[in-house]
Amino acid sequence: MTTDWSVLTAPGVGDVAEAAAHKVARRYTGVTEYDDVRQDANLLLATNHDTVRRYLDQDQLGLLHRWLWCRLTDQYKTHARHRTAEASIEQLRRQAA
């Protein structure tokens, strides 16, 4: 897997990363924080630089935002499910005691 951090300096990409990270962090409050989501957004953009450049070449920042938001949501949805499962196990243990 190659990483190209230069895509983060392309016009509009930082704004897309910020907007997507804020949206995911608000949705999954208690599971994550904005700074963590933003870091993951930057990593996704840099490791998927071909996809980012394709959206940029087509002047499709809106679609780039949607693509990034979906990837981040999938990632944190999994974290949220695991956290819910852990909470359920703890509740069962308390009820059994």
N, C-alpha and C positions, 0 to 999 in steps of 0.2 A: 504494500500500500504506500503510495507516495503522498506527500503532504506539500501543499503550496500555500504558504501563509500570505503571499502577496495578494490573493483574492480578497483578503479582508480590507485592503486599502482601495479597492475599486469603488468608484462612485456609487453610492446608494447601498452598498453591501453592509456597512456598519449600521445604518438605519434599519435595514431589514433584520439584522441579527438582534438589535436592541428591541424592536417591536415584537418579534416572535418570542424572545426570552421573557419580556414583561408579561405577555399574554399567557404563557405556560406557567410562569411563576405565580401569577394571580390565581390561575385555575387549580394549581396544586400547592396552595399554601399549607404549611404543616408537613409537606413532603420534601420541599426544596426551597431554595432561596434564589432570588434573581441572579446573584453573582455566579452561582453554580450553573444555572441554566445558560447564562451568557457564555460562560467558558465552554460548555458543551456545544453551544451554537457555533462558536468560533472553530472548534475542533471539527464539527461536521462540515462546515463550509470549506475548511482547508483540506480535509481529506477527500472531499467530493468536488474538488476544484473544476473538473471537467463539466460537471453538471452546472455549477455556478456560472462558469464562463458561457455555457450554452444559453442560459437564461439572460445573461448580460448582453450577449451578441444579438439576441432577439428583442432586447429592450423590454424584458418581462420581469421587472422587479416584484410585481404582485404575485406572479406564479412562483418566483423564488421564495417569497415570504410563505406562501402556502406550503411549498415543498418542505421548507425548514421547520415550520410550525408542526406539520404532520410527523416528521421524524422525531422532534423533541417531545411531542405529545405521546407518541408510542413509547418512548423511553421512560417518561415519568409516569405514564399510566401503569406500566409494569411495576415501578417502584411503589406506587400507591396501592396496587393489589397486594403486593407482598406485605406492606405495612398493615393493611386491613386484615390479612390472614394472621399476622402475628398478634394483632389486637384481639382477634376472635379466640385464639388459643389461650391468651391470658385471661379472657373473660370466662372461658370454660374451666380453667384451673381454679379461678376464684369461686365459681359456683360449686365446684366439687369439694372445696375445702370446708 
